[in-house]
Amino acid sequence: IAIILEFFAALITFQQSFTRDWILESSFVIKDFRDRID
């Protein structure tokens, strides 16, 4: 059971860091896109 919990904890941590990176990437892209429109 402990192994499964550790696996889930690692998965959640990975997903959070991945999502945070994705949001940062998206905001940079959107900002760049807006700068080009202006």
mmJSON file of the N, C-alpha and C atoms, coordinates in Angstrom:
{"data_MODEL":{"atom_site":{
"group_PDB":["ATOM","ATOM","ATOM","ATOM","ATOM","ATOM","ATOM","ATOM","ATOM","ATOM","ATOM","ATOM","ATOM","ATOM","ATOM","ATOM","ATOM","ATOM","ATOM","ATOM","ATOM","ATOM","ATOM","ATOM","ATOM","ATOM","ATOM","ATOM","ATOM","ATOM","ATOM","ATOM","ATOM","ATOM","ATOM","ATOM","ATOM","ATOM","ATOM","ATOM","ATOM","ATOM","ATOM","ATOM","ATOM","ATOM","ATOM","ATOM","ATOM","ATOM","ATOM","ATOM","ATOM","ATOM","ATOM","ATOM","ATOM","ATOM","ATOM","ATOM","ATOM","ATOM","ATOM","ATOM","ATOM","ATOM","ATOM","ATOM","ATOM","ATOM","ATOM","ATOM","ATOM","ATOM","ATOM","ATOM","ATOM","ATOM","ATOM","ATOM","ATOM","ATOM","ATOM","ATOM","ATOM","ATOM","ATOM","ATOM","ATOM","ATOM","ATOM","ATOM","ATOM","ATOM","ATOM","ATOM","ATOM","ATOM","ATOM","ATOM","ATOM","ATOM","ATOM","ATOM","ATOM","ATOM","ATOM","ATOM","ATOM","ATOM","ATOM","ATOM","ATOM","ATOM"],
"id":[1,2,3,4,5,6,7,8,9,10,11,12,13,14,15,16,17,18,19,20,21,22,23,24,25,26,27,28,29,30,31,32,33,34,35,36,37,38,39,40,41,42,43,44,45,46,47,48,49,50,51,52,53,54,55,56,57,58,59,60,61,62,63,64,65,66,67,68,69,70,71,72,73,74,75,76,77,78,79,80,81,82,83,84,85,86,87,88,89,90,91,92,93,94,95,96,97,98,99,100,101,102,103,104,105,106,107,108,109,110,111,112,113,114],
"type_symbol":["N","C","C","N","C","C","N","C","C","N","C","C","N","C","C","N","C","C","N","C","C","N","C","C","N","C","C","N","C","C","N","C","C","N","C","C","N","C","C","N","C","C","N","C","C","N","C","C","N","C","C","N","C","C","N","C","C","N","C","C","N","C","C","N","C","C","N","C","C","N","C","C","N","C","C","N","C","C","N","C","C","N","C","C","N","C","C","N","C","C","N","C","C","N","C","C","N","C","C","N","C","C","N","C","C","N","C","C","N","C","C","N","C","C"],
"label_atom_id":["N","CA","C","N","CA","C","N","CA","C","N","CA","C","N","CA","C","N","CA","C","N","CA","C","N","CA","C","N","CA","C","N","CA","C","N","CA","C","N","CA","C","N","CA","C","N","CA","C","N","CA","C","N","CA","C","N","CA","C","N","CA","C","N","CA","C","N","CA","C","N","CA","C","N","CA","C","N","CA","C","N","CA","C","N","CA","C","N","CA","C","N","CA","C","N","CA","C","N","CA","C","N","CA","C","N","CA","C","N","CA","C","N","CA","C","N","CA","C","N","CA","C","N","CA","C","N","CA","C","N","CA","C"],
"label_alt_id":[null,null,null,null,null,null,null,null,null,null,null,null,null,null,null,null,null,null,null,null,null,null,null,null,null,null,null,null,null,null,null,null,null,null,null,null,null,null,null,null,null,null,null,null,null,null,null,null,null,null,null,null,null,null,null,null,null,null,null,null,null,null,null,null,null,null,null,null,null,null,null,null,null,null,null,null,null,null,null,null,null,null,null,null,null,null,null,null,null,null,null,null,null,null,null,null,null,null,null,null,null,null,null,null,null,null,null,null,null,null,null,null,null,null],
"label_comp_id":["ILE","ILE","ILE","ALA","ALA","ALA","ILE","ILE","ILE","ILE","ILE","ILE","LEU","LEU","LEU","GLU","GLU","GLU","PHE","PHE","PHE","PHE","PHE","PHE","ALA","ALA","ALA","ALA","ALA","ALA","LEU","LEU","LEU","ILE","ILE","ILE","THR","THR","THR","PHE","PHE","PHE","GLN","GLN","GLN","GLN","GLN","GLN","SER","SER","SER","PHE","PHE","PHE","THR","THR","THR","ARG","ARG","ARG","ASP","ASP","ASP","TRP","TRP","TRP","ILE","ILE","ILE","LEU","LEU","LEU","GLU","GLU","GLU","SER","SER","SER","SER","SER","SER","PHE","PHE","PHE","VAL","VAL","VAL","ILE","ILE","ILE","LYS","LYS","LYS","ASP","ASP","ASP","PHE","PHE","PHE","ARG","ARG","ARG","ASP","ASP","ASP","ARG","ARG","ARG","ILE","ILE","ILE","ASP","ASP","ASP"],
"label_asym_id":["A","A","A","A","A","A","A","A","A","A","A","A","A","A","A","A","A","A","A","A","A","A","A","A","A","A","A","A","A","A","A","A","A","A","A","A","A","A","A","A","A","A","A","A","A","A","A","A","A","A","A","A","A","A","A","A","A","A","A","A","A","A","A","A","A","A","A","A","A","A","A","A","A","A","A","A","A","A","A","A","A","A","A","A","A","A","A","A","A","A","A","A","A","A","A","A","A","A","A","A","A","A","A","A","A","A","A","A","A","A","A","A","A","A"],
"label_entity_id":["1","1","1","1","1","1","1","1","1","1","1","1","1","1","1","1","1","1","1","1","1","1","1","1","1","1","1","1","1","1","1","1","1","1","1","1","1","1","1","1","1","1","1","1","1","1","1","1","1","1","1","1","1","1","1","1","1","1","1","1","1","1","1","1","1","1","1","1","1","1","1","1","1","1","1","1","1","1","1","1","1","1","1","1","1","1","1","1","1","1","1","1","1","1","1","1","1","1","1","1","1","1","1","1","1","1","1","1","1","1","1","1","1","1"],
"label_seq_id":[1,1,1,2,2,2,3,3,3,4,4,4,5,5,5,6,6,6,7,7,7,8,8,8,9,9,9,10,10,10,11,11,11,12,12,12,13,13,13,14,14,14,15,15,15,16,16,16,17,17,17,18,18,18,19,19,19,20,20,20,21,21,21,22,22,22,23,23,23,24,24,24,25,25,25,26,26,26,27,27,27,28,28,28,29,29,29,30,30,30,31,31,31,32,32,32,33,33,33,34,34,34,35,35,35,36,36,36,37,37,37,38,38,38],
"pdbx_PDB_ins_code":[null,null,null,null,null,null,null,null,null,null,null,null,null,null,null,null,null,null,null,null,null,null,null,null,null,null,null,null,null,null,null,null,null,null,null,null,null,null,null,null,null,null,null,null,null,null,null,null,null,null,null,null,null,null,null,null,null,null,null,null,null,null,null,null,null,null,null,null,null,null,null,null,null,null,null,null,null,null,null,null,null,null,null,null,null,null,null,null,null,null,null,null,null,null,null,null,null,null,null,null,null,null,null,null,null,null,null,null,null,null,null,null,null,null],
"Cartn_x":[0.844,0.0,0.88,1.942,2.822,3.425,3.777,4.367,3.368,2.117,1.081,0.906,0.899,0.748,1.921,3.129,4.311,4.218,3.72,3.564,2.586,1.463,0.466,1.028,1.764,2.36,3.326,4.132,5.083,4.339,3.275,2.485,1.861,1.285,0.651,1.697,2.852,3.916,4.37,4.548,4.971,3.929,2.666,1.587,1.498,1.686,1.623,2.747,3.959,5.083,4.902,4.38,4.134,3.086,2.007,0.928,1.438,2.257,2.796,3.66,4.51,5.342,4.472,3.421,2.535,1.841,1.403,0.731,1.713,2.952,3.957,4.215,4.375,4.597,3.446,2.224,1.035,0.965,1.256,1.177,2.23,3.418,4.447,3.985,3.403,2.926,1.822,0.885,-0.229,0.294,1.251,1.814,2.502,3.268,3.962,2.945,1.881,0.832,0.169,-0.117,-0.749,0.186,1.478,2.444,2.478,2.328,2.349,1.092,-0.037,-1.295,-1.239,-0.673,-0.639,0.262],
"Cartn_y":[-1.209,0.0,1.261,1.254,2.421,2.751,1.707,1.917,2.624,2.202,2.819,4.288,4.574,5.959,6.803,6.253,6.988,7.249,6.257,6.405,7.534,7.55,8.606,9.975,10.031,11.299,11.822,10.92,11.313,11.777,11.074,11.415,12.799,13.059,14.359,15.474,15.234,16.24,16.524,15.463,15.621,16.399,16.059,16.711,18.189,18.509,19.911,20.715,20.177,20.907,21.028,19.976,20.006,21.061,21.088,22.05,23.47,23.683,25.018,25.47,24.575,24.909,25.219,24.425,24.615,25.965,26.342,27.639,28.774,28.635,29.669,29.79,28.651,28.659,29.351,28.993,29.551,31.055,31.516,32.953,33.701,33.106,33.743,33.836,32.763,32.734,33.764,33.816,34.766,36.201,36.465,37.813,38.193,37.275,37.526,37.789,37.01,37.151,38.527,38.955,40.269,41.388,41.239,42.276,42.415,41.315,41.37,42.028,41.828,42.419,43.94,44.438,45.888,46.633],
"Cartn_z":[0.0,0.0,0.0,0.793,0.878,-0.49,-1.24,-2.564,-3.48,-3.419,-4.255,-3.87,-2.569,-2.112,-2.589,-2.508,-2.966,-4.46,-5.194,-6.641,-6.957,-6.248,-6.474,-6.097,-4.983,-4.549,-5.608,-6.162,-7.202,-8.45,-8.795,-9.983,-9.833,-8.655,-8.401,-8.45,-7.83,-7.829,-9.249,-10.035,-11.428,-12.21,-12.009,-12.748,-12.387,-11.102,-10.676,-11.312,-11.3,-11.882,-13.392,-14.021,-15.464,-15.791,-15.007,-15.242,-15.052,-14.016,-13.752,-14.929,-15.432,-16.591,-17.797,-17.989,-19.136,-19.056,-17.85,-17.67,-17.949,-17.475,-17.732,-19.228,-19.896,-21.345,-22.051,-21.68,-22.325,-22.124,-20.904,-20.64,-21.451,-21.62,-22.441,-23.887,-24.389,-25.772,-25.974,-25.03,-25.139,-25.091,-24.197,-24.089,-25.397,-25.956,-27.22,-28.326,-28.327,-29.339,-29.236,-28.005,-27.804,-28.237,-27.94,-28.333,-29.853,-30.562,-32.026,-32.575,-31.892,-32.356,-32.23,-31.122,-30.887,-31.858],
"occupancy":[1.0,1.0,1.0,1.0,1.0,1.0,1.0,1.0,1.0,1.0,1.0,1.0,1.0,1.0,1.0,1.0,1.0,1.0,1.0,1.0,1.0,1.0,1.0,1.0,1.0,1.0,1.0,1.0,1.0,1.0,1.0,1.0,1.0,1.0,1.0,1.0,1.0,1.0,1.0,1.0,1.0,1.0,1.0,1.0,1.0,1.0,1.0,1.0,1.0,1.0,1.0,1.0,1.0,1.0,1.0,1.0,1.0,1.0,1.0,1.0,1.0,1.0,1.0,1.0,1.0,1.0,1.0,1.0,1.0,1.0,1.0,1.0,1.0,1.0,1.0,1.0,1.0,1.0,1.0,1.0,1.0,1.0,1.0,1.0,1.0,1.0,1.0,1.0,1.0,1.0,1.0,1.0,1.0,1.0,1.0,1.0,1.0,1.0,1.0,1.0,1.0,1.0,1.0,1.0,1.0,1.0,1.0,1.0,1.0,1.0,1.0,1.0,1.0,1.0],
"B_iso_or_equiv":[0.0,0.0,0.0,0.0,0.0,0.0,0.0,0.0,0.0,0.0,0.0,0.0,0.0,0.0,0.0,0.0,0.0,0.0,0.0,0.0,0.0,0.0,0.0,0.0,0.0,0.0,0.0,0.0,0.0,0.0,0.0,0.0,0.0,0.0,0.0,0.0,0.0,0.0,0.0,0.0,0.0,0.0,0.0,0.0,0.0,0.0,0.0,0.0,0.0,0.0,0.0,0.0,0.0,0.0,0.0,0.0,0.0,0.0,0.0,0.0,0.0,0.0,0.0,0.0,0.0,0.0,0.0,0.0,0.0,0.0,0.0,0.0,0.0,0.0,0.0,0.0,0.0,0.0,0.0,0.0,0.0,0.0,0.0,0.0,0.0,0.0,0.0,0.0,0.0,0.0,0.0,0.0,0.0,0.0,0.0,0.0,0.0,0.0,0.0,0.0,0.0,0.0,0.0,0.0,0.0,0.0,0.0,0.0,0.0,0.0,0.0,0.0,0.0,0.0],
"pdbx_formal_charge":[null,null,null,null,null,null,null,null,null,null,null,null,null,null,null,null,null,null,null,null,null,null,null,null,null,null,null,null,null,null,null,null,null,null,null,null,null,null,null,null,null,null,null,null,null,null,null,null,null,null,null,null,null,null,null,null,null,null,null,null,null,null,null,null,null,null,null,null,null,null,null,null,null,null,null,null,null,null,null,null,null,null,null,null,null,null,null,null,null,null,null,null,null,null,null,null,null,null,null,null,null,null,null,null,null,null,null,null,null,null,null,null,null,null],
"auth_seq_id":[1,1,1,2,2,2,3,3,3,4,4,4,5,5,5,6,6,6,7,7,7,8,8,8,9,9,9,10,10,10,11,11,11,12,12,12,13,13,13,14,14,14,15,15,15,16,16,16,17,17,17,18,18,18,19,19,19,20,20,20,21,21,21,22,22,22,23,23,23,24,24,24,25,25,25,26,26,26,27,27,27,28,28,28,29,29,29,30,30,30,31,31,31,32,32,32,33,33,33,34,34,34,35,35,35,36,36,36,37,37,37,38,38,38],
"auth_comp_id":["ILE","ILE","ILE","ALA","ALA","ALA","ILE","ILE","ILE","ILE","ILE","ILE","LEU","LEU","LEU","GLU","GLU","GLU","PHE","PHE","PHE","PHE","PHE","PHE","ALA","ALA","ALA","ALA","ALA","ALA","LEU","LEU","LEU","ILE","ILE","ILE","THR","THR","THR","PHE","PHE","PHE","GLN","GLN","GLN","GLN","GLN","GLN","SER","SER","SER","PHE","PHE","PHE","THR","THR","THR","ARG","ARG","ARG","ASP","ASP","ASP","TRP","TRP","TRP","ILE","ILE","ILE","LEU","LEU","LEU","GLU","GLU","GLU","SER","SER","SER","SER","SER","SER","PHE","PHE","PHE","VAL","VAL","VAL","ILE","ILE","ILE","LYS","LYS","LYS","ASP","ASP","ASP","PHE","PHE","PHE","ARG","ARG","ARG","ASP","ASP","ASP","ARG","ARG","ARG","ILE","ILE","ILE","ASP","ASP","ASP"],
"auth_asym_id":["A","A","A","A","A","A","A","A","A","A","A","A","A","A","A","A","A","A","A","A","A","A","A","A","A","A","A","A","A","A","A","A","A","A","A","A","A","A","A","A","A","A","A","A","A","A","A","A","A","A","A","A","A","A","A","A","A","A","A","A","A","A","A","A","A","A","A","A","A","A","A","A","A","A","A","A","A","A","A","A","A","A","A","A","A","A","A","A","A","A","A","A","A","A","A","A","A","A","A","A","A","A","A","A","A","A","A","A","A","A","A","A","A","A"],
"auth_atom_id":["N","CA","C","N","CA","C","N","CA","C","N","CA","C","N","CA","C","N","CA","C","N","CA","C","N","CA","C","N","CA","C","N","CA","C","N","CA","C","N","CA","C","N","CA","C","N","CA","C","N","CA","C","N","CA","C","N","CA","C","N","CA","C","N","CA","C","N","CA","C","N","CA","C","N","CA","C","N","CA","C","N","CA","C","N","CA","C","N","CA","C","N","CA","C","N","CA","C","N","CA","C","N","CA","C","N","CA","C","N","CA","C","N","CA","C","N","CA","C","N","CA","C","N","CA","C","N","CA","C","N","CA","C"],
"pdbx_PDB_model_num":[1,1,1,1,1,1,1,1,1,1,1,1,1,1,1,1,1,1,1,1,1,1,1,1,1,1,1,1,1,1,1,1,1,1,1,1,1,1,1,1,1,1,1,1,1,1,1,1,1,1,1,1,1,1,1,1,1,1,1,1,1,1,1,1,1,1,1,1,1,1,1,1,1,1,1,1,1,1,1,1,1,1,1,1,1,1,1,1,1,1,1,1,1,1,1,1,1,1,1,1,1,1,1,1,1,1,1,1,1,1,1,1,1,1]
}}}
